[in-house]
Amino acid sequence: MSKKCKQCKKEFEPKDELDIFCSQDCKEEALAELDSGSDECLSCQ
Ligand SMILES: [Zn+2]
């Protein structure tokens, strides 16, 4: 089952059902954006 990447909005096949990003790059980008706004971690949401 494919999912939409939370960062780039592209469809991807998650390896893990908790995966919300298509790649490590997207994950890092999203984390970098979060760092500037809030200190909540993605996996806690
Ligand atoms: Zn992505």
mmCIF file of the protein (N, C-alpha, C, O) and its ligand, coordinates in Angstrom:
data_MODEL
# 
_entry.id   MODEL 
# 
loop_
_entity.id 
_entity.type 
_entity.pdbx_number_of_molecules 
1 polymer     1 
2 non-polymer 1 
# 
_entity_poly.entity_id                      1 
_entity_poly.type                           'polypeptide(L)' 
_entity_poly.nstd_linkage                   no 
_entity_poly.nstd_monomer                   no 
_entity_poly.pdbx_seq_one_letter_code       MSKKCKQCKKEFEPKDELDIFCSQDCKEEALAELDSGSDECLSCQ 
_entity_poly.pdbx_seq_one_letter_code_can   MSKKCKQCKKEFEPKDELDIFCSQDCKEEALAELDSGSDECLSCQ 
_entity_poly.pdbx_strand_id                 A 
# 
loop_
_entity_poly_seq.entity_id 
_entity_poly_seq.num 
_entity_poly_seq.mon_id 
_entity_poly_seq.hetero 
1 1  MET n 
1 2  SER n 
1 3  LYS n 
1 4  LYS n 
1 5  CYS n 
1 6  LYS n 
1 7  GLN n 
1 8  CYS n 
1 9  LYS n 
1 10 LYS n 
1 11 GLU n 
1 12 PHE n 
1 13 GLU n 
1 14 PRO n 
1 15 LYS n 
1 16 ASP n 
1 17 GLU n 
1 18 LEU n 
1 19 ASP n 
1 20 ILE n 
1 21 PHE n 
1 22 CYS n 
1 23 SER n 
1 24 GLN n 
1 25 ASP n 
1 26 CYS n 
1 27 LYS n 
1 28 GLU n 
1 29 GLU n 
1 30 ALA n 
1 31 LEU n 
1 32 ALA n 
1 33 GLU n 
1 34 LEU n 
1 35 ASP n 
1 36 SER n 
1 37 GLY n 
1 38 SER n 
1 39 ASP n 
1 40 GLU n 
1 41 CYS n 
1 42 LEU n 
1 43 SER n 
1 44 CYS n 
1 45 GLN n 
# 
loop_
_struct_asym.id 
_struct_asym.entity_id 
A 1 
B 2 
# 
loop_
_chem_comp.id 
_chem_comp.type 
_chem_comp.mon_nstd_flag 
ALA 'L-peptide linking' y 
ASP 'L-peptide linking' y 
CYS 'L-peptide linking' y 
GLN 'L-peptide linking' y 
GLU 'L-peptide linking' y 
GLY 'peptide linking'   y 
ILE 'L-peptide linking' y 
LEU 'L-peptide linking' y 
LYS 'L-peptide linking' y 
MET 'L-peptide linking' y 
PHE 'L-peptide linking' y 
PRO 'L-peptide linking' y 
SER 'L-peptide linking' y 
ZN  non-polymer         . 
# 
_pdbx_entity_nonpoly.entity_id   2 
_pdbx_entity_nonpoly.name        ? 
_pdbx_entity_nonpoly.comp_id     ZN 
# 
_pdbx_nonpoly_scheme.asym_id         B 
_pdbx_nonpoly_scheme.entity_id       2 
_pdbx_nonpoly_scheme.mon_id          ZN 
_pdbx_nonpoly_scheme.ndb_seq_num     1 
_pdbx_nonpoly_scheme.pdb_seq_num     101 
_pdbx_nonpoly_scheme.auth_seq_num    101 
_pdbx_nonpoly_scheme.pdb_mon_id      ZN 
_pdbx_nonpoly_scheme.auth_mon_id     ZN 
_pdbx_nonpoly_scheme.pdb_strand_id   A 
_pdbx_nonpoly_scheme.pdb_ins_code    . 
# 
loop_
_atom_site.group_PDB 
_atom_site.id 
_atom_site.type_symbol 
_atom_site.label_atom_id 
_atom_site.label_alt_id 
_atom_site.label_comp_id 
_atom_site.label_asym_id 
_atom_site.label_entity_id 
_atom_site.label_seq_id 
_atom_site.pdbx_PDB_ins_code 
_atom_site.Cartn_x 
_atom_site.Cartn_y 
_atom_site.Cartn_z 
_atom_site.occupancy 
_atom_site.B_iso_or_equiv 
_atom_site.pdbx_formal_charge 
_atom_site.auth_seq_id 
_atom_site.auth_comp_id 
_atom_site.auth_asym_id 
_atom_site.auth_atom_id 
_atom_site.pdbx_PDB_model_num 
ATOM   1   N  N  . MET A 1 1  ? 0.854  -1.199 0.000  1.00 0.00 ? 1   MET A N  1 
ATOM   2   C  CA . MET A 1 1  ? 0.000  0.000  0.000  1.00 0.00 ? 1   MET A CA 1 
ATOM   3   C  C  . MET A 1 1  ? 0.886  1.245  0.000  1.00 0.00 ? 1   MET A C  1 
ATOM   4   O  O  . MET A 1 1  ? 1.812  1.349  0.805  1.00 0.00 ? 1   MET A O  1 
ATOM   5   N  N  . SER A 1 2  ? 0.609  2.174  -0.889 1.00 0.00 ? 2   SER A N  1 
ATOM   6   C  CA . SER A 1 2  ? 1.459  3.353  -0.938 1.00 0.00 ? 2   SER A CA 1 
ATOM   7   C  C  . SER A 1 2  ? 0.905  4.476  -0.065 1.00 0.00 ? 2   SER A C  1 
ATOM   8   O  O  . SER A 1 2  ? -0.284 4.534  0.250  1.00 0.00 ? 2   SER A O  1 
ATOM   9   N  N  . LYS A 1 3  ? 1.805  5.343  0.300  1.00 0.00 ? 3   LYS A N  1 
ATOM   10  C  CA . LYS A 1 3  ? 1.472  6.481  1.159  1.00 0.00 ? 3   LYS A CA 1 
ATOM   11  C  C  . LYS A 1 3  ? 2.007  7.742  0.529  1.00 0.00 ? 3   LYS A C  1 
ATOM   12  O  O  . LYS A 1 3  ? 2.837  7.689  -0.378 1.00 0.00 ? 3   LYS A O  1 
ATOM   13  N  N  . LYS A 1 4  ? 1.532  8.881  1.010  1.00 0.00 ? 4   LYS A N  1 
ATOM   14  C  CA . LYS A 1 4  ? 2.088  10.148 0.540  1.00 0.00 ? 4   LYS A CA 1 
ATOM   15  C  C  . LYS A 1 4  ? 3.157  10.608 1.520  1.00 0.00 ? 4   LYS A C  1 
ATOM   16  O  O  . LYS A 1 4  ? 2.952  10.646 2.733  1.00 0.00 ? 4   LYS A O  1 
ATOM   17  N  N  . CYS A 1 5  ? 4.291  10.951 0.956  1.00 0.00 ? 5   CYS A N  1 
ATOM   18  C  CA . CYS A 1 5  ? 5.370  11.470 1.784  1.00 0.00 ? 5   CYS A CA 1 
ATOM   19  C  C  . CYS A 1 5  ? 4.928  12.764 2.446  1.00 0.00 ? 5   CYS A C  1 
ATOM   20  O  O  . CYS A 1 5  ? 4.346  13.635 1.800  1.00 0.00 ? 5   CYS A O  1 
ATOM   21  N  N  . LYS A 1 6  ? 5.205  12.883 3.723  1.00 0.00 ? 6   LYS A N  1 
ATOM   22  C  CA . LYS A 1 6  ? 4.780  14.072 4.459  1.00 0.00 ? 6   LYS A CA 1 
ATOM   23  C  C  . LYS A 1 6  ? 5.557  15.313 4.035  1.00 0.00 ? 6   LYS A C  1 
ATOM   24  O  O  . LYS A 1 6  ? 5.097  16.439 4.225  1.00 0.00 ? 6   LYS A O  1 
ATOM   25  N  N  . GLN A 1 7  ? 6.714  15.103 3.470  1.00 0.00 ? 7   GLN A N  1 
ATOM   26  C  CA . GLN A 1 7  ? 7.543  16.246 3.103  1.00 0.00 ? 7   GLN A CA 1 
ATOM   27  C  C  . GLN A 1 7  ? 7.358  16.674 1.654  1.00 0.00 ? 7   GLN A C  1 
ATOM   28  O  O  . GLN A 1 7  ? 7.060  17.839 1.389  1.00 0.00 ? 7   GLN A O  1 
ATOM   29  N  N  . CYS A 1 8  ? 7.528  15.753 0.715  1.00 0.00 ? 8   CYS A N  1 
ATOM   30  C  CA . CYS A 1 8  ? 7.460  16.145 -0.701 1.00 0.00 ? 8   CYS A CA 1 
ATOM   31  C  C  . CYS A 1 8  ? 6.132  15.798 -1.345 1.00 0.00 ? 8   CYS A C  1 
ATOM   32  O  O  . CYS A 1 8  ? 5.918  16.106 -2.517 1.00 0.00 ? 8   CYS A O  1 
ATOM   33  N  N  . LYS A 1 9  ? 5.229  15.159 -0.598 1.00 0.00 ? 9   LYS A N  1 
ATOM   34  C  CA . LYS A 1 9  ? 3.883  14.805 -1.072 1.00 0.00 ? 9   LYS A CA 1 
ATOM   35  C  C  . LYS A 1 9  ? 3.862  13.791 -2.213 1.00 0.00 ? 9   LYS A C  1 
ATOM   36  O  O  . LYS A 1 9  ? 2.844  13.627 -2.885 1.00 0.00 ? 9   LYS A O  1 
ATOM   37  N  N  . LYS A 1 10 ? 4.977  13.121 -2.425 1.00 0.00 ? 10  LYS A N  1 
ATOM   38  C  CA . LYS A 1 10 ? 5.002  12.088 -3.469 1.00 0.00 ? 10  LYS A CA 1 
ATOM   39  C  C  . LYS A 1 10 ? 4.538  10.766 -2.882 1.00 0.00 ? 10  LYS A C  1 
ATOM   40  O  O  . LYS A 1 10 ? 4.692  10.500 -1.690 1.00 0.00 ? 10  LYS A O  1 
ATOM   41  N  N  . GLU A 1 11 ? 3.959  9.937  -3.766 1.00 0.00 ? 11  GLU A N  1 
ATOM   42  C  CA . GLU A 1 11 ? 3.555  8.605  -3.335 1.00 0.00 ? 11  GLU A CA 1 
ATOM   43  C  C  . GLU A 1 11 ? 4.788  7.735  -3.201 1.00 0.00 ? 11  GLU A C  1 
ATOM   44  O  O  . GLU A 1 11 ? 5.703  7.804  -4.022 1.00 0.00 ? 11  GLU A O  1 
ATOM   45  N  N  . PHE A 1 12 ? 4.805  6.930  -2.178 1.00 0.00 ? 12  PHE A N  1 
ATOM   46  C  CA . PHE A 1 12 ? 5.930  6.014  -1.998 1.00 0.00 ? 12  PHE A CA 1 
ATOM   47  C  C  . PHE A 1 12 ? 5.449  4.762  -1.287 1.00 0.00 ? 12  PHE A C  1 
ATOM   48  O  O  . PHE A 1 12 ? 4.363  4.736  -0.709 1.00 0.00 ? 12  PHE A O  1 
ATOM   49  N  N  . GLU A 1 13 ? 6.274  3.727  -1.338 1.00 0.00 ? 13  GLU A N  1 
ATOM   50  C  CA . GLU A 1 13 ? 5.966  2.473  -0.666 1.00 0.00 ? 13  GLU A CA 1 
ATOM   51  C  C  . GLU A 1 13 ? 6.719  2.423  0.655  1.00 0.00 ? 13  GLU A C  1 
ATOM   52  O  O  . GLU A 1 13 ? 7.933  2.225  0.659  1.00 0.00 ? 13  GLU A O  1 
ATOM   53  N  N  . PRO A 1 14 ? 6.035  2.597  1.758  1.00 0.00 ? 14  PRO A N  1 
ATOM   54  C  CA . PRO A 1 14 ? 6.740  2.559  3.047  1.00 0.00 ? 14  PRO A CA 1 
ATOM   55  C  C  . PRO A 1 14 ? 7.230  1.157  3.387  1.00 0.00 ? 14  PRO A C  1 
ATOM   56  O  O  . PRO A 1 14 ? 6.531  0.167  3.174  1.00 0.00 ? 14  PRO A O  1 
ATOM   57  N  N  . LYS A 1 15 ? 8.444  1.096  3.917  1.00 0.00 ? 15  LYS A N  1 
ATOM   58  C  CA . LYS A 1 15 ? 9.000  -0.194 4.351  1.00 0.00 ? 15  LYS A CA 1 
ATOM   59  C  C  . LYS A 1 15 ? 8.401  -0.562 5.694  1.00 0.00 ? 15  LYS A C  1 
ATOM   60  O  O  . LYS A 1 15 ? 8.304  -1.729 6.075  1.00 0.00 ? 15  LYS A O  1 
ATOM   61  N  N  . ASP A 1 16 ? 8.008  0.485  6.388  1.00 0.00 ? 16  ASP A N  1 
ATOM   62  C  CA . ASP A 1 16 ? 7.472  0.336  7.728  1.00 0.00 ? 16  ASP A CA 1 
ATOM   63  C  C  . ASP A 1 16 ? 6.149  1.076  7.741  1.00 0.00 ? 16  ASP A C  1 
ATOM   64  O  O  . ASP A 1 16 ? 6.052  2.131  7.116  1.00 0.00 ? 16  ASP A O  1 
ATOM   65  N  N  . GLU A 1 17 ? 5.140  0.586  8.412  1.00 0.00 ? 17  GLU A N  1 
ATOM   66  C  CA . GLU A 1 17 ? 3.850  1.281  8.391  1.00 0.00 ? 17  GLU A CA 1 
ATOM   67  C  C  . GLU A 1 17 ? 3.893  2.644  9.086  1.00 0.00 ? 17  GLU A C  1 
ATOM   68  O  O  . GLU A 1 17 ? 3.014  3.483  8.885  1.00 0.00 ? 17  GLU A O  1 
ATOM   69  N  N  . LEU A 1 18 ? 4.917  2.850  9.895  1.00 0.00 ? 18  LEU A N  1 
ATOM   70  C  CA . LEU A 1 18 ? 5.059  4.148  10.561 1.00 0.00 ? 18  LEU A CA 1 
ATOM   71  C  C  . LEU A 1 18 ? 5.840  5.152  9.727  1.00 0.00 ? 18  LEU A C  1 
ATOM   72  O  O  . LEU A 1 18 ? 5.960  6.323  10.088 1.00 0.00 ? 18  LEU A O  1 
ATOM   73  N  N  . ASP A 1 19 ? 6.366  4.677  8.610  1.00 0.00 ? 19  ASP A N  1 
ATOM   74  C  CA . ASP A 1 19 ? 7.127  5.556  7.730  1.00 0.00 ? 19  ASP A CA 1 
ATOM   75  C  C  . ASP A 1 19 ? 6.231  6.632  7.138  1.00 0.00 ? 19  ASP A C  1 
ATOM   76  O  O  . ASP A 1 19 ? 5.197  6.322  6.547  1.00 0.00 ? 19  ASP A O  1 
ATOM   77  N  N  . ILE A 1 20 ? 6.617  7.889  7.290  1.00 0.00 ? 20  ILE A N  1 
ATOM   78  C  CA . ILE A 1 20 ? 5.818  8.961  6.704  1.00 0.00 ? 20  ILE A CA 1 
ATOM   79  C  C  . ILE A 1 20 ? 6.607  9.756  5.686  1.00 0.00 ? 20  ILE A C  1 
ATOM   80  O  O  . ILE A 1 20 ? 6.102  10.723 5.115  1.00 0.00 ? 20  ILE A O  1 
ATOM   81  N  N  . PHE A 1 21 ? 7.851  9.347  5.459  1.00 0.00 ? 21  PHE A N  1 
ATOM   82  C  CA . PHE A 1 21 ? 8.686  10.022 4.466  1.00 0.00 ? 21  PHE A CA 1 
ATOM   83  C  C  . PHE A 1 21 ? 9.196  9.007  3.460  1.00 0.00 ? 21  PHE A C  1 
ATOM   84  O  O  . PHE A 1 21 ? 9.449  7.851  3.800  1.00 0.00 ? 21  PHE A O  1 
ATOM   85  N  N  . CYS A 1 22 ? 9.348  9.457  2.203  1.00 0.00 ? 22  CYS A N  1 
ATOM   86  C  CA . CYS A 1 22 ? 9.782  8.546  1.145  1.00 0.00 ? 22  CYS A CA 1 
ATOM   87  C  C  . CYS A 1 22 ? 11.269 8.246  1.247  1.00 0.00 ? 22  CYS A C  1 
ATOM   88  O  O  . CYS A 1 22 ? 11.728 7.212  0.763  1.00 0.00 ? 22  CYS A O  1 
ATOM   89  N  N  . SER A 1 23 ? 12.008 9.124  1.858  1.00 0.00 ? 23  SER A N  1 
ATOM   90  C  CA . SER A 1 23 ? 13.456 8.945  1.914  1.00 0.00 ? 23  SER A CA 1 
ATOM   91  C  C  . SER A 1 23 ? 14.046 9.596  3.153  1.00 0.00 ? 23  SER A C  1 
ATOM   92  O  O  . SER A 1 23 ? 13.400 10.384 3.843  1.00 0.00 ? 23  SER A O  1 
ATOM   93  N  N  . GLN A 1 24 ? 15.281 9.243  3.404  1.00 0.00 ? 24  GLN A N  1 
ATOM   94  C  CA . GLN A 1 24 ? 15.996 9.837  4.521  1.00 0.00 ? 24  GLN A CA 1 
ATOM   95  C  C  . GLN A 1 24 ? 16.138 11.340 4.321  1.00 0.00 ? 24  GLN A C  1 
ATOM   96  O  O  . GLN A 1 24 ? 16.103 12.107 5.283  1.00 0.00 ? 24  GLN A O  1 
ATOM   97  N  N  . ASP A 1 25 ? 16.298 11.755 3.071  1.00 0.00 ? 25  ASP A N  1 
ATOM   98  C  CA . ASP A 1 25 ? 16.433 13.182 2.775  1.00 0.00 ? 25  ASP A CA 1 
ATOM   99  C  C  . ASP A 1 25 ? 15.204 13.960 3.214  1.00 0.00 ? 25  ASP A C  1 
ATOM   100 O  O  . ASP A 1 25 ? 15.311 15.018 3.835  1.00 0.00 ? 25  ASP A O  1 
ATOM   101 N  N  . CYS A 1 26 ? 14.028 13.421 2.882  1.00 0.00 ? 26  CYS A N  1 
ATOM   102 C  CA . CYS A 1 26 ? 12.786 14.092 3.248  1.00 0.00 ? 26  CYS A CA 1 
ATOM   103 C  C  . CYS A 1 26 ? 12.639 14.148 4.761  1.00 0.00 ? 26  CYS A C  1 
ATOM   104 O  O  . CYS A 1 26 ? 12.179 15.147 5.314  1.00 0.00 ? 26  CYS A O  1 
ATOM   105 N  N  . LYS A 1 27 ? 13.024 13.093 5.407  1.00 0.00 ? 27  LYS A N  1 
ATOM   106 C  CA . LYS A 1 27 ? 12.934 13.029 6.858  1.00 0.00 ? 27  LYS A CA 1 
ATOM   107 C  C  . LYS A 1 27 ? 13.812 14.116 7.483  1.00 0.00 ? 27  LYS A C  1 
ATOM   108 O  O  . LYS A 1 27 ? 13.394 14.826 8.398  1.00 0.00 ? 27  LYS A O  1 
ATOM   109 N  N  . GLU A 1 28 ? 15.028 14.225 6.969  1.00 0.00 ? 28  GLU A N  1 
ATOM   110 C  CA . GLU A 1 28 ? 15.947 15.220 7.504  1.00 0.00 ? 28  GLU A CA 1 
ATOM   111 C  C  . GLU A 1 28 ? 15.465 16.630 7.221  1.00 0.00 ? 28  GLU A C  1 
ATOM   112 O  O  . GLU A 1 28 ? 15.594 17.517 8.064  1.00 0.00 ? 28  GLU A O  1 
ATOM   113 N  N  . GLU A 1 29 ? 14.909 16.838 6.035  1.00 0.00 ? 29  GLU A N  1 
ATOM   114 C  CA . GLU A 1 29 ? 14.370 18.155 5.687  1.00 0.00 ? 29  GLU A CA 1 
ATOM   115 C  C  . GLU A 1 29 ? 13.244 18.542 6.642  1.00 0.00 ? 29  GLU A C  1 
ATOM   116 O  O  . GLU A 1 29 ? 13.195 19.657 7.160  1.00 0.00 ? 29  GLU A O  1 
ATOM   117 N  N  . ALA A 1 30 ? 12.351 17.598 6.857  1.00 0.00 ? 30  ALA A N  1 
ATOM   118 C  CA . ALA A 1 30 ? 11.211 17.852 7.737  1.00 0.00 ? 30  ALA A CA 1 
ATOM   119 C  C  . ALA A 1 30 ? 11.671 18.122 9.160  1.00 0.00 ? 30  ALA A C  1 
ATOM   120 O  O  . ALA A 1 30 ? 11.131 18.993 9.842  1.00 0.00 ? 30  ALA A O  1 
ATOM   121 N  N  . LEU A 1 31 ? 12.661 17.376 9.599  1.00 0.00 ? 31  LEU A N  1 
ATOM   122 C  CA . LEU A 1 31 ? 13.180 17.584 10.949 1.00 0.00 ? 31  LEU A CA 1 
ATOM   123 C  C  . LEU A 1 31 ? 13.840 18.946 11.073 1.00 0.00 ? 31  LEU A C  1 
ATOM   124 O  O  . LEU A 1 31 ? 13.714 19.614 12.100 1.00 0.00 ? 31  LEU A O  1 
ATOM   125 N  N  . ALA A 1 32 ? 14.542 19.355 10.030 1.00 0.00 ? 32  ALA A N  1 
ATOM   126 C  CA . ALA A 1 32 ? 15.195 20.658 10.037 1.00 0.00 ? 32  ALA A CA 1 
ATOM   127 C  C  . ALA A 1 32 ? 14.150 21.763 10.108 1.00 0.00 ? 32  ALA A C  1 
ATOM   128 O  O  . ALA A 1 32 ? 14.342 22.760 10.804 1.00 0.00 ? 32  ALA A O  1 
ATOM   129 N  N  . GLU A 1 33 ? 13.038 21.587 9.386  1.00 0.00 ? 33  GLU A N  1 
ATOM   130 C  CA . GLU A 1 33 ? 11.966 22.577 9.428  1.00 0.00 ? 33  GLU A CA 1 
ATOM   131 C  C  . GLU A 1 33 ? 11.325 22.619 10.809 1.00 0.00 ? 33  GLU A C  1 
ATOM   132 O  O  . GLU A 1 33 ? 11.015 23.691 11.330 1.00 0.00 ? 33  GLU A O  1 
ATOM   133 N  N  . LEU A 1 34 ? 11.134 21.458 11.384 1.00 0.00 ? 34  LEU A N  1 
ATOM   134 C  CA . LEU A 1 34 ? 10.541 21.390 12.721 1.00 0.00 ? 34  LEU A CA 1 
ATOM   135 C  C  . LEU A 1 34 ? 11.412 22.088 13.748 1.00 0.00 ? 34  LEU A C  1 
ATOM   136 O  O  . LEU A 1 34 ? 10.917 22.772 14.644 1.00 0.00 ? 34  LEU A O  1 
ATOM   137 N  N  . ASP A 1 35 ? 12.714 21.906 13.606 1.00 0.00 ? 35  ASP A N  1 
ATOM   138 C  CA . ASP A 1 35 ? 13.648 22.508 14.546 1.00 0.00 ? 35  ASP A CA 1 
ATOM   139 C  C  . ASP A 1 35 ? 13.473 24.009 14.637 1.00 0.00 ? 35  ASP A C  1 
ATOM   140 O  O  . ASP A 1 35 ? 13.604 24.597 15.711 1.00 0.00 ? 35  ASP A O  1 
ATOM   141 N  N  . SER A 1 36 ? 13.174 24.630 13.493 1.00 0.00 ? 36  SER A N  1 
ATOM   142 C  CA . SER A 1 36 ? 13.034 26.079 13.500 1.00 0.00 ? 36  SER A CA 1 
ATOM   143 C  C  . SER A 1 36 ? 11.697 26.516 14.110 1.00 0.00 ? 36  SER A C  1 
ATOM   144 O  O  . SER A 1 36 ? 11.595 27.609 14.666 1.00 0.00 ? 36  SER A O  1 
ATOM   145 N  N  . GLY A 1 37 ? 10.678 25.665 14.004 1.00 0.00 ? 37  GLY A N  1 
ATOM   146 C  CA . GLY A 1 37 ? 9.367  26.048 14.497 1.00 0.00 ? 37  GLY A CA 1 
ATOM   147 C  C  . GLY A 1 37 ? 9.060  25.514 15.878 1.00 0.00 ? 37  GLY A C  1 
ATOM   148 O  O  . GLY A 1 37 ? 8.794  26.286 16.800 1.00 0.00 ? 37  GLY A O  1 
ATOM   149 N  N  . SER A 1 38 ? 9.093  24.221 16.028 1.00 0.00 ? 38  SER A N  1 
ATOM   150 C  CA . SER A 1 38 ? 8.708  23.634 17.300 1.00 0.00 ? 38  SER A CA 1 
ATOM   151 C  C  . SER A 1 38 ? 9.724  22.589 17.720 1.00 0.00 ? 38  SER A C  1 
ATOM   152 O  O  . SER A 1 38 ? 10.559 22.169 16.919 1.00 0.00 ? 38  SER A O  1 
ATOM   153 N  N  . ASP A 1 39 ? 9.657  22.176 18.952 1.00 0.00 ? 39  ASP A N  1 
ATOM   154 C  CA . ASP A 1 39 ? 10.601 21.161 19.394 1.00 0.00 ? 39  ASP A CA 1 
ATOM   155 C  C  . ASP A 1 39 ? 9.948  19.787 19.575 1.00 0.00 ? 39  ASP A C  1 
ATOM   156 O  O  . ASP A 1 39 ? 10.524 18.888 20.188 1.00 0.00 ? 39  ASP A O  1 
ATOM   157 N  N  . GLU A 1 40 ? 8.748  19.645 19.035 1.00 0.00 ? 40  GLU A N  1 
ATOM   158 C  CA . GLU A 1 40 ? 8.103  18.344 19.090 1.00 0.00 ? 40  GLU A CA 1 
ATOM   159 C  C  . GLU A 1 40 ? 8.755  17.402 18.103 1.00 0.00 ? 40  GLU A C  1 
ATOM   160 O  O  . GLU A 1 40 ? 9.063  17.805 16.981 1.00 0.00 ? 40  GLU A O  1 
ATOM   161 N  N  . CYS A 1 41 ? 8.969  16.179 18.485 1.00 0.00 ? 41  CYS A N  1 
ATOM   162 C  CA . CYS A 1 41 ? 9.574  15.248 17.553 1.00 0.00 ? 41  CYS A CA 1 
ATOM   163 C  C  . CYS A 1 41 ? 8.507  14.575 16.700 1.00 0.00 ? 41  CYS A C  1 
ATOM   164 O  O  . CYS A 1 41 ? 7.386  14.341 17.151 1.00 0.00 ? 41  CYS A O  1 
ATOM   165 N  N  . LEU A 1 42 ? 8.874  14.271 15.469 1.00 0.00 ? 42  LEU A N  1 
ATOM   166 C  CA . LEU A 1 42 ? 7.912  13.704 14.523 1.00 0.00 ? 42  LEU A CA 1 
ATOM   167 C  C  . LEU A 1 42 ? 7.316  12.383 14.980 1.00 0.00 ? 42  LEU A C  1 
ATOM   168 O  O  . LEU A 1 42 ? 6.122  12.136 14.812 1.00 0.00 ? 42  LEU A O  1 
ATOM   169 N  N  . SER A 1 43 ? 8.143  11.553 15.550 1.00 0.00 ? 43  SER A N  1 
ATOM   170 C  CA . SER A 1 43 ? 7.650  10.232 15.936 1.00 0.00 ? 43  SER A CA 1 
ATOM   171 C  C  . SER A 1 43 ? 6.708  10.278 17.129 1.00 0.00 ? 43  SER A C  1 
ATOM   172 O  O  . SER A 1 43 ? 6.027  9.295  17.423 1.00 0.00 ? 43  SER A O  1 
ATOM   173 N  N  . CYS A 1 44 ? 6.663  11.428 17.825 1.00 0.00 ? 44  CYS A N  1 
ATOM   174 C  CA . CYS A 1 44 ? 5.753  11.549 18.968 1.00 0.00 ? 44  CYS A CA 1 
ATOM   175 C  C  . CYS A 1 44 ? 4.353  11.972 18.566 1.00 0.00 ? 44  CYS A C  1 
ATOM   176 O  O  . CYS A 1 44 ? 3.425  11.909 19.373 1.00 0.00 ? 44  CYS A O  1 
ATOM   177 N  N  . GLN A 1 45 ? 4.196  12.402 17.325 1.00 0.00 ? 45  GLN A N  1 
ATOM   178 C  CA . GLN A 1 45 ? 2.894  12.943 16.927 1.00 0.00 ? 45  GLN A CA 1 
ATOM   179 C  C  . GLN A 1 45 ? 1.870  11.872 16.620 1.00 0.00 ? 45  GLN A C  1 
ATOM   180 O  O  . GLN A 1 45 ? 0.732  12.187 16.273 1.00 0.00 ? 45  GLN A O  1 
HETATM 181 ZN ZN . ZN  B 2 .  ? 9.540  12.618 0.130  1.00 0.00 2 101 ZN  A ZN 1 
# 
